[in-house]
Amino acid sequence: MSNRWTESGILSRRATIKLGAAAAVMGPNAALSADYPSGPITMIVPVPAGTVLDIIGRFASVRFQKDFGQPIVIENVAGAAGNLGVARAARAKPDGQTILYSVSGPVSTNKFIMKNMPYDVDRDLAPVILVGTSPVAIVVHKTFPGATLAEFIAHARAHPGEISYGSSGIGSPQHLCAEYLQSLANIKLAHVPYKGAPESANDVIAGQIPCAFTSVSLAYEQMKAGQVRILAICDDERTPLAPELPTVGETVPRFTNAPTGWQAMFVPAGTSPEIIAILNKELNFVFNDPDVTSRFKGQFTRFIGGAPDAVTKKIRAEGEVIASIVKRIGLEPQ
C-alpha cells in the first residue's frame, strides 16, 4: 500500500466512507462496491462551461478526486434547456462511473413545459444528493413606491396589470415564481421575458423596468449601494448569506415549495444502492467542507445535502406547485 495514501489521510477517509456506506446499505453488490470507483468518473453538467453550476462542479470535483484517487472528468452537454445532458446521463451504464450534476429545470420543470421529453426522471435516474438552492429574488428599482413586499402587493392590487416584471423567460423558475405569487396574492403583473437573469436585473438597475424576479447574487451589491431594493426571496427559509432578506412566505404564508433554482446529483437508474450510498456520503463531506462552501457565498447558494430521498421529495413537492401554475396560466408544452 502506498505511503502517499496513508500520509495524506486519504486512505482512512476513503475507507471510512465505504465502511459507513456498507454498514448502512448491505446487499449482494457490497463486495463489488468495495472497489468503487474503478476508474475515472464522468460528471455530466447540462449547462455551458463557466456557469455557476459548472464552476461549483469543477471545484467540488477536485476535493472528490483527492478522496477517491480517481480523476473527475467534467463533460458540459448543453442544449435543449438541459435535456441533452440529462438524456446522455440517463443512457449511461449504471455503474456509478457517470454522475449527473443538474439544475432544477431539466429534472423538475421541463416535463411541464416541453413536449417529447427524451427521458423520465423517475424511471431513468436515481437521486444521489440535493446539493443546494439559489433563491429567486423579487427586485424593484430604488424609486418604486414600496419598500416591502406587503407594500408591493398593495400597490399591484391598486394598479392591476400596470407593473411590469422581468424574468429569464417563459417557464423559467423566475417566471413561475412570479405567477405563483400572483395567484396567491391576488395581483396581476405584466410579464416581460428576457433571455436570462442578468439582462432583467440590469434593466431594473437602469430603470428600464420597475421589477424583476432574478437571482439574489445579481442584485445584492446593487441593493447595498442603494440602486435597487430586494423585497423578498422565493425560498422556504431565509438564506444565511443575507439573513436580513425576508422570504415571500413571511408575507404570503401559503407560498411554499416555490419553483426556485436548486441543484442535485443523480446516477443512471439501476446503479447499486451501495454505490449510491458511497457517493452520497462522500458528497455530503465535500459540500460541507468550509473551503468548498466559502468559494460560492457570492452566488448565494445554500448547501443542503442529506439523504438521496431529499431530491425525490423536492421534485414531488415542487412539481405539484408547477403543475398548478401551468394549469392556471394555460401554459401549453412546446
FINU-43674 format. One record per residue (C-alpha): residue number from 1; residue in one letter; chain; x, y, z. Coordinates in Angstrom, 3 decimals. Layout:
<sebas>
{i: NUM&aa: a&ch: A&c1: X&c2: Y&c3: Z}
...
</sebas>
This chain:
<sebas>
{i: 1&aa: m&ch: A&c1: 0.000&c2: 0.000&c3: 0.000}
{i: 2&aa: s&ch: A&c1: 1.458&c2: 3.357&c3: -0.985}
{i: 3&aa: n&ch: A&c1: 2.705&c2: 5.663&c3: 1.787}
{i: 4&aa: r&ch: A&c1: 1.302&c2: 8.557&c3: -0.229}
{i: 5&aa: w&ch: A&c1: -2.223&c2: 7.439&c3: 0.645}
{i: 6&aa: t&ch: A&c1: -1.709&c2: 6.867&c3: 4.348}
{i: 7&aa: e&ch: A&c1: 0.359&c2: 10.004&c3: 4.888}
{i: 8&aa: s&ch: A&c1: -2.249&c2: 12.249&c3: 3.305}
{i: 9&aa: g&ch: A&c1: -5.069&c2: 10.697&c3: 5.282}
{i: 10&aa: i&ch: A&c1: -6.933&c2: 9.875&c3: 2.088}
{i: 11&aa: l&ch: A&c1: -6.920&c2: 6.118&c3: 2.698}
{i: 12&aa: s&ch: A&c1: -8.558&c2: 6.414&c3: 6.094}
{i: 13&aa: r&ch: A&c1: -11.099&c2: 8.904&c3: 4.750}
{i: 14&aa: r&ch: A&c1: -11.903&c2: 6.691&c3: 1.778}
{i: 15&aa: a&ch: A&c1: -12.185&c2: 3.617&c3: 3.983}
{i: 16&aa: t&ch: A&c1: -14.438&c2: 5.471&c3: 6.428}
{i: 17&aa: i&ch: A&c1: -16.799&c2: 6.496&c3: 3.638}
{i: 18&aa: k&ch: A&c1: -17.005&c2: 2.974&c3: 2.223}
{i: 19&aa: l&ch: A&c1: -17.360&c2: 1.245&c3: 5.561}
{i: 20&aa: g&ch: A&c1: -20.082&c2: 3.669&c3: 6.634}
{i: 21&aa: a&ch: A&c1: -21.940&c2: 3.225&c3: 3.364}
{i: 22&aa: a&ch: A&c1: -21.609&c2: -0.555&c3: 3.501}
{i: 23&aa: a&ch: A&c1: -22.939&c2: -0.641&c3: 7.057}
{i: 24&aa: a&ch: A&c1: -25.940&c2: 1.467&c3: 6.031}
{i: 25&aa: v&ch: A&c1: -26.725&c2: -0.493&c3: 2.861}
{i: 26&aa: m&ch: A&c1: -25.697&c2: -4.144&c3: 2.808}
{i: 27&aa: g&ch: A&c1: -26.578&c2: -6.220&c3: -0.240}
{i: 28&aa: p&ch: A&c1: -25.300&c2: -8.578&c3: -2.940}
{i: 29&aa: n&ch: A&c1: -23.259&c2: -5.792&c3: -4.571}
{i: 30&aa: a&ch: A&c1: -21.360&c2: -4.842&c3: -1.408}
{i: 31&aa: a&ch: A&c1: -18.192&c2: -6.635&c3: -2.498}
{i: 32&aa: l&ch: A&c1: -18.376&c2: -5.005&c3: -5.917}
{i: 33&aa: s&ch: A&c1: -18.716&c2: -1.519&c3: -4.441}
{i: 34&aa: a&ch: A&c1: -15.592&c2: -2.083&c3: -2.321}
{i: 35&aa: d&ch: A&c1: -13.552&c2: -1.376&c3: -5.463}
{i: 36&aa: y&ch: A&c1: -15.577&c2: 1.689&c3: -6.405}
{i: 37&aa: p&ch: A&c1: -14.642&c2: 3.866&c3: -8.175}
{i: 38&aa: s&ch: A&c1: -12.682&c2: 1.644&c3: -10.519}
{i: 39&aa: g&ch: A&c1: -11.625&c2: 4.382&c3: -12.924}
{i: 40&aa: p&ch: A&c1: -12.236&c2: 7.983&c3: -13.991}
{i: 41&aa: i&ch: A&c1: -15.694&c2: 9.341&c3: -13.210}
{i: 42&aa: t&ch: A&c1: -17.545&c2: 11.458&c3: -15.741}
{i: 43&aa: m&ch: A&c1: -19.621&c2: 14.279&c3: -14.302}
{i: 44&aa: i&ch: A&c1: -22.162&c2: 15.461&c3: -16.874}
{i: 45&aa: v&ch: A&c1: -23.159&c2: 19.105&c3: -16.425}
{i: 46&aa: p&ch: A&c1: -26.086&c2: 20.064&c3: -18.707}
{i: 47&aa: v&ch: A&c1: -25.116&c2: 23.753&c3: -18.907}
{i: 48&aa: p&ch: A&c1: -22.238&c2: 25.599&c3: -20.621}
{i: 49&aa: a&ch: A&c1: -18.796&c2: 25.904&c3: -19.092}
{i: 50&aa: g&ch: A&c1: -18.298&c2: 28.970&c3: -16.908}
{i: 51&aa: t&ch: A&c1: -21.790&c2: 28.960&c3: -15.416}
{i: 52&aa: v&ch: A&c1: -22.311&c2: 28.730&c3: -11.647}
{i: 53&aa: l&ch: A&c1: -23.174&c2: 25.022&c3: -11.790}
{i: 54&aa: d&ch: A&c1: -20.090&c2: 24.276&c3: -13.866}
{i: 55&aa: i&ch: A&c1: -17.813&c2: 26.240&c3: -11.535}
{i: 56&aa: i&ch: A&c1: -19.167&c2: 24.512&c3: -8.427}
{i: 57&aa: g&ch: A&c1: -18.896&c2: 21.100&c3: -10.082}
{i: 58&aa: r&ch: A&c1: -15.282&c2: 21.674&c3: -11.084}
{i: 59&aa: f&ch: A&c1: -14.205&c2: 22.908&c3: -7.679}
{i: 60&aa: a&ch: A&c1: -16.004&c2: 20.109&c3: -5.819}
{i: 61&aa: s&ch: A&c1: -14.507&c2: 17.525&c3: -8.189}
{i: 62&aa: v&ch: A&c1: -11.007&c2: 18.470&c3: -7.025}
{i: 63&aa: r&ch: A&c1: -11.882&c2: 17.508&c3: -3.443}
{i: 64&aa: f&ch: A&c1: -13.702&c2: 14.378&c3: -4.608}
{i: 65&aa: q&ch: A&c1: -10.667&c2: 13.305&c3: -6.614}
{i: 66&aa: k&ch: A&c1: -8.377&c2: 13.752&c3: -3.603}
{i: 67&aa: d&ch: A&c1: -10.586&c2: 11.482&c3: -1.509}
{i: 68&aa: f&ch: A&c1: -11.118&c2: 8.722&c3: -4.090}
{i: 69&aa: g&ch: A&c1: -7.908&c2: 8.826&c3: -6.067}
{i: 70&aa: q&ch: A&c1: -9.663&c2: 8.877&c3: -9.420}
{i: 71&aa: p&ch: A&c1: -9.958&c2: 11.804&c3: -11.834}
{i: 72&aa: i&ch: A&c1: -13.315&c2: 13.507&c3: -12.349}
{i: 73&aa: v&ch: A&c1: -13.922&c2: 14.494&c3: -15.964}
{i: 74&aa: i&ch: A&c1: -16.416&c2: 17.350&c3: -16.335}
{i: 75&aa: e&ch: A&c1: -18.460&c2: 16.999&c3: -19.523}
{i: 76&aa: n&ch: A&c1: -20.569&c2: 20.029&c3: -20.423}
{i: 77&aa: v&ch: A&c1: -23.520&c2: 18.850&c3: -22.521}
{i: 78&aa: a&ch: A&c1: -25.664&c2: 21.946&c3: -23.018}
{i: 79&aa: g&ch: A&c1: -28.696&c2: 22.291&c3: -25.258}
{i: 80&aa: a&ch: A&c1: -32.469&c2: 21.826&c3: -25.337}
{i: 81&aa: a&ch: A&c1: -32.805&c2: 23.584&c3: -21.957}
{i: 82&aa: g&ch: A&c1: -30.585&c2: 20.968&c3: -20.335}
{i: 83&aa: n&ch: A&c1: -32.375&c2: 17.963&c3: -21.812}
{i: 84&aa: l&ch: A&c1: -29.408&c2: 16.834&c3: -23.924}
{i: 85&aa: g&ch: A&c1: -27.118&c2: 16.405&c3: -20.938}
{i: 86&aa: v&ch: A&c1: -29.715&c2: 14.701&c3: -18.766}
{i: 87&aa: a&ch: A&c1: -30.618&c2: 12.304&c3: -21.576}
{i: 88&aa: r&ch: A&c1: -26.968&c2: 11.339&c3: -22.009}
{i: 89&aa: a&ch: A&c1: -26.629&c2: 10.643&c3: -18.274}
{i: 90&aa: a&ch: A&c1: -29.835&c2: 8.601&c3: -18.282}
{i: 91&aa: r&ch: A&c1: -28.430&c2: 6.360&c3: -21.044}
{i: 92&aa: a&ch: A&c1: -25.086&c2: 5.783&c3: -19.323}
{i: 93&aa: k&ch: A&c1: -24.047&c2: 2.460&c3: -17.814}
{i: 94&aa: p&ch: A&c1: -25.382&c2: 2.204&c3: -14.234}
{i: 95&aa: d&ch: A&c1: -22.010&c2: 1.533&c3: -12.610}
{i: 96&aa: g&ch: A&c1: -21.501&c2: 4.807&c3: -10.743}
{i: 97&aa: q&ch: A&c1: -18.813&c2: 5.959&c3: -13.170}
{i: 98&aa: t&ch: A&c1: -21.187&c2: 8.589&c3: -14.621}
{i: 99&aa: i&ch: A&c1: -22.757&c2: 11.283&c3: -12.428}
{i: 100&aa: l&ch: A&c1: -25.248&c2: 13.942&c3: -13.480}
{i: 101&aa: y&ch: A&c1: -24.973&c2: 17.337&c3: -11.785}
{i: 102&aa: s&ch: A&c1: -28.072&c2: 19.293&c3: -12.815}
{i: 103&aa: v&ch: A&c1: -30.030&c2: 22.412&c3: -12.081}
{i: 104&aa: s&ch: A&c1: -33.723&c2: 22.012&c3: -11.376}
{i: 105&aa: g&ch: A&c1: -35.111&c2: 22.832&c3: -14.822}
{i: 106&aa: p&ch: A&c1: -34.206&c2: 19.647&c3: -16.738}
{i: 107&aa: v&ch: A&c1: -35.120&c2: 17.308&c3: -13.867}
{i: 108&aa: s&ch: A&c1: -38.154&c2: 19.093&c3: -12.435}
{i: 109&aa: t&ch: A&c1: -39.673&c2: 21.807&c3: -14.626}
{i: 110&aa: n&ch: A&c1: -39.138&c2: 20.826&c3: -18.251}
{i: 111&aa: k&ch: A&c1: -41.648&c2: 17.986&c3: -18.291}
{i: 112&aa: f&ch: A&c1: -44.422&c2: 20.509&c3: -17.589}
{i: 113&aa: i&ch: A&c1: -43.450&c2: 22.972&c3: -20.322}
{i: 114&aa: m&ch: A&c1: -41.855&c2: 20.816&c3: -23.054}
{i: 115&aa: k&ch: A&c1: -43.223&c2: 18.101&c3: -25.324}
{i: 116&aa: n&ch: A&c1: -41.499&c2: 14.846&c3: -26.239}
{i: 117&aa: m&ch: A&c1: -39.128&c2: 14.650&c3: -23.268}
{i: 118&aa: p&ch: A&c1: -36.282&c2: 12.205&c3: -24.085}
{i: 119&aa: y&ch: A&c1: -36.211&c2: 10.741&c3: -20.563}
{i: 120&aa: d&ch: A&c1: -38.328&c2: 10.178&c3: -17.477}
{i: 121&aa: v&ch: A&c1: -36.560&c2: 11.268&c3: -14.299}
{i: 122&aa: d&ch: A&c1: -38.414&c2: 8.794&c3: -12.057}
{i: 123&aa: r&ch: A&c1: -37.719&c2: 5.890&c3: -14.406}
{i: 124&aa: d&ch: A&c1: -34.263&c2: 6.710&c3: -15.800}
{i: 125&aa: l&ch: A&c1: -32.374&c2: 8.375&c3: -12.941}
{i: 126&aa: a&ch: A&c1: -31.612&c2: 7.655&c3: -9.290}
{i: 127&aa: p&ch: A&c1: -31.033&c2: 10.600&c3: -6.923}
{i: 128&aa: v&ch: A&c1: -27.758&c2: 10.902&c3: -5.015}
{i: 129&aa: i&ch: A&c1: -27.849&c2: 14.241&c3: -3.178}
{i: 130&aa: l&ch: A&c1: -29.694&c2: 17.559&c3: -3.076}
{i: 131&aa: v&ch: A&c1: -26.733&c2: 19.920&c3: -3.297}
{i: 132&aa: g&ch: A&c1: -28.313&c2: 23.302&c3: -2.619}
{i: 133&aa: t&ch: A&c1: -30.645&c2: 26.112&c3: -3.576}
{i: 134&aa: s&ch: A&c1: -30.113&c2: 29.535&c3: -5.111}
{i: 135&aa: p&ch: A&c1: -33.263&c2: 31.530&c3: -4.390}
{i: 136&aa: v&ch: A&c1: -35.085&c2: 33.812&c3: -6.781}
{i: 137&aa: a&ch: A&c1: -35.301&c2: 37.403&c3: -5.550}
{i: 138&aa: i&ch: A&c1: -38.052&c2: 39.964&c3: -6.096}
{i: 139&aa: v&ch: A&c1: -36.149&c2: 43.113&c3: -7.017}
{i: 140&aa: v&ch: A&c1: -37.512&c2: 46.618&c3: -7.634}
{i: 141&aa: h&ch: A&c1: -35.893&c2: 49.881&c3: -8.712}
{i: 142&aa: k&ch: A&c1: -34.950&c2: 52.274&c3: -5.941}
{i: 143&aa: t&ch: A&c1: -37.765&c2: 54.663&c3: -6.945}
{i: 144&aa: f&ch: A&c1: -40.510&c2: 52.042&c3: -6.743}
{i: 145&aa: p&ch: A&c1: -43.315&c2: 53.188&c3: -4.393}
{i: 146&aa: g&ch: A&c1: -42.962&c2: 50.466&c3: -1.795}
{i: 147&aa: a&ch: A&c1: -40.170&c2: 49.237&c3: 0.466}
{i: 148&aa: t&ch: A&c1: -41.684&c2: 45.901&c3: 1.482}
{i: 149&aa: l&ch: A&c1: -43.402&c2: 43.004&c3: -0.252}
{i: 150&aa: a&ch: A&c1: -46.666&c2: 43.878&c3: 1.506}
{i: 151&aa: e&ch: A&c1: -46.478&c2: 47.412&c3: 0.051}
{i: 152&aa: f&ch: A&c1: -45.618&c2: 45.962&c3: -3.380}
{i: 153&aa: i&ch: A&c1: -48.696&c2: 43.732&c3: -3.251}
{i: 154&aa: a&ch: A&c1: -50.908&c2: 46.630&c3: -2.130}
{i: 155&aa: h&ch: A&c1: -49.606&c2: 48.789&c3: -4.998}
{i: 156&aa: a&ch: A&c1: -50.139&c2: 45.975&c3: -7.504}
{i: 157&aa: r&ch: A&c1: -53.727&c2: 45.482&c3: -6.352}
{i: 158&aa: a&ch: A&c1: -54.366&c2: 49.191&c3: -6.808}
{i: 159&aa: h&ch: A&c1: -52.824&c2: 49.114&c3: -10.311}
{i: 160&aa: p&ch: A&c1: -53.696&c2: 45.726&c3: -11.848}
{i: 161&aa: g&ch: A&c1: -51.610&c2: 44.837&c3: -14.888}
{i: 162&aa: e&ch: A&c1: -49.617&c2: 48.076&c3: -14.769}
{i: 163&aa: i&ch: A&c1: -46.442&c2: 46.804&c3: -13.064}
{i: 164&aa: s&ch: A&c1: -44.040&c2: 45.105&c3: -15.468}
{i: 165&aa: y&ch: A&c1: -41.609&c2: 42.475&c3: -14.243}
{i: 166&aa: g&ch: A&c1: -38.727&c2: 40.786&c3: -15.984}
{i: 167&aa: s&ch: A&c1: -37.852&c2: 37.087&c3: -15.843}
{i: 168&aa: s&ch: A&c1: -35.398&c2: 34.709&c3: -17.515}
{i: 169&aa: g&ch: A&c1: -38.055&c2: 33.599&c3: -19.983}
{i: 170&aa: i&ch: A&c1: -41.352&c2: 31.768&c3: -20.193}
{i: 171&aa: g&ch: A&c1: -41.348&c2: 28.688&c3: -17.990}
{i: 172&aa: s&ch: A&c1: -38.210&c2: 29.714&c3: -16.090}
{i: 173&aa: p&ch: A&c1: -38.150&c2: 29.485&c3: -12.270}
{i: 174&aa: q&ch: A&c1: -38.338&c2: 33.283&c3: -12.168}
{i: 175&aa: h&ch: A&c1: -41.458&c2: 33.340&c3: -14.343}
{i: 176&aa: l&ch: A&c1: -43.113&c2: 30.532&c3: -12.376}
{i: 177&aa: c&ch: A&c1: -42.326&c2: 32.193&c3: -9.029}
{i: 178&aa: a&ch: A&c1: -43.937&c2: 35.409&c3: -10.255}
{i: 179&aa: e&ch: A&c1: -47.038&c2: 33.550&c3: -11.415}
{i: 180&aa: y&ch: A&c1: -47.192&c2: 31.695&c3: -8.100}
{i: 181&aa: l&ch: A&c1: -47.101&c2: 34.978&c3: -6.185}
{i: 182&aa: q&ch: A&c1: -49.814&c2: 36.470&c3: -8.397}
{i: 183&aa: s&ch: A&c1: -52.121&c2: 33.532&c3: -7.797}
{i: 184&aa: l&ch: A&c1: -51.682&c2: 33.563&c3: -4.013}
{i: 185&aa: a&ch: A&c1: -51.649&c2: 37.337&c3: -3.511}
{i: 186&aa: n&ch: A&c1: -54.479&c2: 38.032&c3: -5.971}
{i: 187&aa: i&ch: A&c1: -52.493&c2: 40.513&c3: -8.070}
{i: 188&aa: k&ch: A&c1: -51.854&c2: 40.906&c3: -11.798}
{i: 189&aa: l&ch: A&c1: -48.435&c2: 41.845&c3: -13.183}
{i: 190&aa: a&ch: A&c1: -47.224&c2: 42.290&c3: -16.780}
{i: 191&aa: h&ch: A&c1: -44.591&c2: 39.738&c3: -17.797}
{i: 192&aa: v&ch: A&c1: -41.533&c2: 40.824&c3: -19.808}
{i: 193&aa: p&ch: A&c1: -39.472&c2: 37.709&c3: -20.674}
{i: 194&aa: y&ch: A&c1: -35.710&c2: 38.153&c3: -21.130}
{i: 195&aa: k&ch: A&c1: -33.012&c2: 35.804&c3: -22.402}
{i: 196&aa: g&ch: A&c1: -31.510&c2: 35.481&c3: -18.930}
{i: 197&aa: a&ch: A&c1: -31.415&c2: 36.732&c3: -15.350}
{i: 198&aa: p&ch: A&c1: -28.554&c2: 39.243&c3: -15.863}
{i: 199&aa: e&ch: A&c1: -30.470&c2: 41.102&c3: -18.578}
{i: 200&aa: s&ch: A&c1: -33.596&c2: 41.555&c3: -16.466}
{i: 201&aa: a&ch: A&c1: -31.591&c2: 42.548&c3: -13.377}
{i: 202&aa: n&ch: A&c1: -29.613&c2: 45.117&c3: -15.362}
{i: 203&aa: d&ch: A&c1: -32.776&c2: 46.693&c3: -16.731}
{i: 204&aa: v&ch: A&c1: -34.154&c2: 47.134&c3: -13.210}
{i: 205&aa: i&ch: A&c1: -30.900&c2: 48.772&c3: -12.129}
{i: 206&aa: a&ch: A&c1: -31.070&c2: 51.069&c3: -15.174}
{i: 207&aa: g&ch: A&c1: -34.715&c2: 51.901&c3: -14.507}
{i: 208&aa: q&ch: A&c1: -35.965&c2: 50.367&c3: -17.762}
{i: 209&aa: i&ch: A&c1: -38.433&c2: 48.145&c3: -15.896}
{i: 210&aa: p&ch: A&c1: -39.673&c2: 48.579&c3: -12.322}
{i: 211&aa: c&ch: A&c1: -39.319&c2: 44.968&c3: -11.166}
{i: 212&aa: a&ch: A&c1: -37.620&c2: 41.659&c3: -11.869}
{i: 213&aa: f&ch: A&c1: -37.697&c2: 38.156&c3: -10.477}
{i: 214&aa: t&ch: A&c1: -33.998&c2: 37.320&c3: -10.671}
{i: 215&aa: s&ch: A&c1: -31.104&c2: 35.832&c3: -8.704}
{i: 216&aa: v&ch: A&c1: -30.043&c2: 37.315&c3: -5.379}
{i: 217&aa: s&ch: A&c1: -26.399&c2: 37.366&c3: -6.429}
{i: 218&aa: l&ch: A&c1: -27.133&c2: 39.692&c3: -9.356}
{i: 219&aa: a&ch: A&c1: -28.840&c2: 42.323&c3: -7.202}
{i: 220&aa: y&ch: A&c1: -27.360&c2: 42.115&c3: -3.711}
{i: 221&aa: e&ch: A&c1: -24.422&c2: 44.501&c3: -4.209}
{i: 222&aa: q&ch: A&c1: -26.704&c2: 46.978&c3: -6.004}
{i: 223&aa: m&ch: A&c1: -29.100&c2: 46.751&c3: -3.071}
{i: 224&aa: k&ch: A&c1: -26.319&c2: 47.615&c3: -0.629}
{i: 225&aa: a&ch: A&c1: -25.382&c2: 50.531&c3: -2.893}
{i: 226&aa: g&ch: A&c1: -28.982&c2: 51.799&c3: -2.811}
{i: 227&aa: q&ch: A&c1: -29.695&c2: 51.229&c3: -6.510}
{i: 228&aa: v&ch: A&c1: -32.409&c2: 48.592&c3: -6.039}
{i: 229&aa: r&ch: A&c1: -34.462&c2: 47.001&c3: -3.284}
{i: 230&aa: i&ch: A&c1: -34.785&c2: 43.268&c3: -2.719}
{i: 231&aa: l&ch: A&c1: -38.281&c2: 42.861&c3: -1.317}
{i: 232&aa: a&ch: A&c1: -38.110&c2: 39.117&c3: -0.604}
{i: 233&aa: i&ch: A&c1: -36.633&c2: 35.829&c3: -1.738}
{i: 234&aa: c&ch: A&c1: -38.611&c2: 32.893&c3: -3.098}
{i: 235&aa: d&ch: A&c1: -37.408&c2: 30.187&c3: -0.741}
{i: 236&aa: d&ch: A&c1: -38.809&c2: 28.320&c3: 2.240}
{i: 237&aa: e&ch: A&c1: -36.303&c2: 29.863&c3: 4.646}
{i: 238&aa: r&ch: A&c1: -34.015&c2: 32.872&c3: 4.815}
{i: 239&aa: t&ch: A&c1: -30.560&c2: 32.477&c3: 3.341}
{i: 240&aa: p&ch: A&c1: -27.744&c2: 32.560&c3: 5.927}
{i: 241&aa: l&ch: A&c1: -25.712&c2: 34.557&c3: 3.405}
{i: 242&aa: a&ch: A&c1: -28.118&c2: 37.506&c3: 3.696}
{i: 243&aa: p&ch: A&c1: -30.367&c2: 36.831&c3: 6.715}
{i: 244&aa: e&ch: A&c1: -31.852&c2: 40.316&c3: 6.521}
{i: 245&aa: l&ch: A&c1: -33.783&c2: 39.331&c3: 3.380}
{i: 246&aa: p&ch: A&c1: -37.290&c2: 38.052&c3: 4.234}
{i: 247&aa: t&ch: A&c1: -38.931&c2: 35.161&c3: 2.424}
{i: 248&aa: v&ch: A&c1: -42.117&c2: 35.636&c3: 0.416}
{i: 249&aa: g&ch: A&c1: -43.808&c2: 33.214&c3: 2.812}
{i: 250&aa: e&ch: A&c1: -43.407&c2: 35.670&c3: 5.683}
{i: 251&aa: t&ch: A&c1: -45.888&c2: 37.924&c3: 3.875}
{i: 252&aa: v&ch: A&c1: -47.810&c2: 35.332&c3: 1.845}
{i: 253&aa: p&ch: A&c1: -47.981&c2: 32.278&c3: 4.159}
{i: 254&aa: r&ch: A&c1: -49.064&c2: 29.731&c3: 1.537}
{i: 255&aa: f&ch: A&c1: -46.034&c2: 30.495&c3: -0.638}
{i: 256&aa: t&ch: A&c1: -44.133&c2: 27.219&c3: -0.107}
{i: 257&aa: n&ch: A&c1: -42.242&c2: 24.828&c3: -2.386}
{i: 258&aa: a&ch: A&c1: -41.837&c2: 27.594&c3: -4.951}
{i: 259&aa: p&ch: A&c1: -40.064&c2: 26.574&c3: -8.190}
{i: 260&aa: t&ch: A&c1: -36.854&c2: 28.367&c3: -7.341}
{i: 261&aa: g&ch: A&c1: -33.373&c2: 27.365&c3: -8.506}
{i: 262&aa: w&ch: A&c1: -31.742&c2: 24.286&c3: -6.974}
{i: 263&aa: q&ch: A&c1: -29.069&c2: 21.740&c3: -7.825}
{i: 264&aa: a&ch: A&c1: -28.864&c2: 17.971&c3: -7.391}
{i: 265&aa: m&ch: A&c1: -26.796&c2: 14.980&c3: -8.422}
{i: 266&aa: f&ch: A&c1: -28.072&c2: 11.754&c3: -9.976}
{i: 267&aa: v&ch: A&c1: -26.781&c2: 8.483&c3: -11.396}
{i: 268&aa: p&ch: A&c1: -28.421&c2: 6.269&c3: -14.027}
{i: 269&aa: a&ch: A&c1: -31.284&c2: 4.121&c3: -12.727}
{i: 270&aa: g&ch: A&c1: -30.098&c2: 0.641&c3: -11.836}
{i: 271&aa: t&ch: A&c1: -26.936&c2: 1.835&c3: -10.084}
{i: 272&aa: s&ch: A&c1: -26.458&c2: -0.271&c3: -6.968}
{i: 273&aa: p&ch: A&c1: -27.693&c2: 1.171&c3: -3.644}
{i: 274&aa: e&ch: A&c1: -24.206&c2: 0.544&c3: -2.215}
{i: 275&aa: i&ch: A&c1: -22.554&c2: 2.818&c3: -4.770}
{i: 276&aa: i&ch: A&c1: -25.242&c2: 5.478&c3: -4.302}
{i: 277&aa: a&ch: A&c1: -24.615&c2: 5.325&c3: -0.530}
{i: 278&aa: i&ch: A&c1: -20.857&c2: 5.763&c3: -1.055}
{i: 279&aa: l&ch: A&c1: -21.405&c2: 8.734&c3: -3.366}
{i: 280&aa: n&ch: A&c1: -23.940&c2: 10.319&c3: -1.031}
{i: 281&aa: k&ch: A&c1: -21.652&c2: 10.033&c3: 1.986}
{i: 282&aa: e&ch: A&c1: -18.659&c2: 11.455&c3: 0.109}
{i: 283&aa: l&ch: A&c1: -20.609&c2: 14.315&c3: -1.449}
{i: 284&aa: n&ch: A&c1: -22.003&c2: 15.282&c3: 1.942}
{i: 285&aa: f&ch: A&c1: -18.382&c2: 15.555&c3: 3.100}
{i: 286&aa: v&ch: A&c1: -17.386&c2: 17.561&c3: 0.026}
{i: 287&aa: f&ch: A&c1: -20.213&c2: 20.085&c3: 0.078}
{i: 288&aa: n&ch: A&c1: -19.957&c2: 20.646&c3: 3.818}
{i: 289&aa: d&ch: A&c1: -16.249&c2: 21.371&c3: 3.597}
{i: 290&aa: p&ch: A&c1: -15.699&c2: 25.044&c3: 4.596}
{i: 291&aa: d&ch: A&c1: -13.185&c2: 25.506&c3: 1.791}
{i: 292&aa: v&ch: A&c1: -15.787&c2: 24.422&c3: -0.768}
{i: 293&aa: t&ch: A&c1: -18.731&c2: 26.372&c3: 0.635}
{i: 294&aa: s&ch: A&c1: -16.711&c2: 29.554&c3: 1.107}
{i: 295&aa: r&ch: A&c1: -15.977&c2: 29.738&c3: -2.621}
{i: 296&aa: f&ch: A&c1: -19.618&c2: 30.171&c3: -3.551}
{i: 297&aa: k&ch: A&c1: -21.054&c2: 32.542&c3: -0.980}
{i: 298&aa: g&ch: A&c1: -21.120&c2: 35.230&c3: -3.635}
{i: 299&aa: q&ch: A&c1: -23.559&c2: 33.095&c3: -5.642}
{i: 300&aa: f&ch: A&c1: -25.931&c2: 32.833&c3: -2.654}
{i: 301&aa: t&ch: A&c1: -26.048&c2: 29.070&c3: -2.921}
{i: 302&aa: r&ch: A&c1: -27.268&c2: 27.436&c3: 0.298}
{i: 303&aa: f&ch: A&c1: -25.904&c2: 23.916&c3: 0.546}
{i: 304&aa: i&ch: A&c1: -28.346&c2: 21.292&c3: 1.811}
{i: 305&aa: g&ch: A&c1: -27.050&c2: 17.730&c3: 1.490}
{i: 306&aa: g&ch: A&c1: -28.675&c2: 14.856&c3: 3.362}
{i: 307&aa: a&ch: A&c1: -30.046&c2: 11.562&c3: 2.110}
{i: 308&aa: p&ch: A&c1: -30.893&c2: 10.826&c3: -1.561}
{i: 309&aa: d&ch: A&c1: -34.645&c2: 10.837&c3: -0.914}
{i: 310&aa: a&ch: A&c1: -34.466&c2: 14.594&c3: -0.232}
{i: 311&aa: v&ch: A&c1: -34.168&c2: 15.019&c3: -4.024}
{i: 312&aa: t&ch: A&c1: -37.287&c2: 12.944&c3: -4.666}
{i: 313&aa: k&ch: A&c1: -39.267&c2: 14.856&c3: -2.056}
{i: 314&aa: k&ch: A&c1: -38.138&c2: 18.177&c3: -3.555}
{i: 315&aa: i&ch: A&c1: -39.158&c2: 17.200&c3: -7.078}
{i: 316&aa: r&ch: A&c1: -42.574&c2: 15.932&c3: -5.979}
{i: 317&aa: a&ch: A&c1: -43.438&c2: 18.913&c3: -3.770}
{i: 318&aa: e&ch: A&c1: -42.252&c2: 21.428&c3: -6.351}
{i: 319&aa: g&ch: A&c1: -43.965&c2: 19.501&c3: -9.147}
{i: 320&aa: e&ch: A&c1: -47.369&c2: 19.920&c3: -7.529}
{i: 321&aa: v&ch: A&c1: -46.848&c2: 23.688&c3: -7.444}
{i: 322&aa: i&ch: A&c1: -45.571&c2: 23.853&c3: -11.031}
{i: 323&aa: a&ch: A&c1: -48.479&c2: 21.773&c3: -12.317}
{i: 324&aa: s&ch: A&c1: -50.975&c2: 24.117&c3: -10.680}
{i: 325&aa: i&ch: A&c1: -49.238&c2: 27.214&c3: -12.067}
{i: 326&aa: v&ch: A&c1: -49.035&c2: 25.826&c3: -15.599}
{i: 327&aa: k&ch: A&c1: -52.718&c2: 24.909&c3: -15.492}
{i: 328&aa: r&ch: A&c1: -53.745&c2: 28.311&c3: -14.115}
{i: 329&aa: i&ch: A&c1: -51.925&c2: 30.339&c3: -16.767}
{i: 330&aa: g&ch: A&c1: -52.731&c2: 27.915&c3: -19.592}
{i: 331&aa: l&ch: A&c1: -49.089&c2: 27.327&c3: -20.498}
{i: 332&aa: e&ch: A&c1: -49.067&c2: 24.722&c3: -23.267}
{i: 333&aa: p&ch: A&c1: -45.987&c2: 22.484&c3: -23.585}
{i: 334&aa: q&ch: A&c1: -43.911&c2: 23.497&c3: -26.593}
</sebas>
